[in-house]
């Protein structure tokens, strides 16, 4: 499968010239690598270990389901009908016409074993994740049983950026595939590019359940986090004790984690991270996460400068360098928007639409990259 790229390369340079009008988009087909269709590996696609924790009748229904390979999650809520959700299916499918009982939830909880302080648990040797809903007394009254798959092929959307050794932050709503992409990036960086890679795996979502990391992350080393609020300390420990060239962190959200990212970047270590947010604008407006994009400060301009800019005297501007030179909005699994962070942040703070790269897959799964595009 061929991959289309724009002939312009200045998108990747630190000193990017400015243009008074958009550059026309020009693409050509090159073959820097062989792109492959996004497909789950055989062992990751085996959901039998997940089905074992479910009531027998639900397990039997799911085994014969024609869309089993697209199963996303199973929902068990006390006193409600059990349901299954599938990729690409906006509706819900009830698995039977009787409600979930407390005995069934207790059976599942015992089969899972210990559920962590973040109300998440994994199944040893798999990428599946179980999340618990508790009542006010701490008892489990609901379970979200999410299928984990080691999908290969997403790396084709970002492989060229990895060659630059620059930090990348993935932005997207929950369920869009950020963790899946980071899992494959860890394998490519460690096995194909021969980098020293460490995953800081707070909920074992990237490396899977158990003490032995899932093969999906290749030879990447995995540091588990005993309690979610300790993630930032484990991030710093990884740098100080294990000399990684790359650190991978899922779901950056707290001020301590943002500070740890900044400290790691200043030491010259490449970061691959993710954060919840639909667009770069969401990161800029977030008082905690905005520092990943350089931070925002308000300054007062002199009269002459305000006239030159044709703006108000009080304006917002980026307060420092970005921790992540690249930020990628994952609009969906096959449509990504790539920002050169500092350039895009500066444009947005001026009230302008930034020029970005749009990366998408055609129906034939060919990757198309459009550069210098003003994307709505």
Secondary structure, DSSP 4 states (H G I P E B T S, - for coil): --EEEES--GGG-SSPPP-SSPPPP-EEEE-SS-----EE-TTTT--HHHHTTS-HHHHHHHHT-TTGGGEEEEEEEBTSEEEEEETT--S-EEEEEEEBPHHHHHHHHHHH----TTSEEE-BTS--EEEEEE-TTS-EEEEEEE----EESGGGGTHHHHTTT--EEEEE-TTSSHHHHHHHHHHIIIIIS---EEEEESSSTTT-BSSSPPGGGTT-EEEE-SSGGGHHHHHHHHHHHH--SEEEES---SHHHHHHHHHHHHTT-EEEEEEE-SSHHHHHH-TTGGGGGT-EEEEE--HHHHHHHTS-SEEEEE-S--S-SEEEEEEETTEEEEEEHHHHHHHHHTT-PPEEEEEEE-TT--EEEEEEEE--
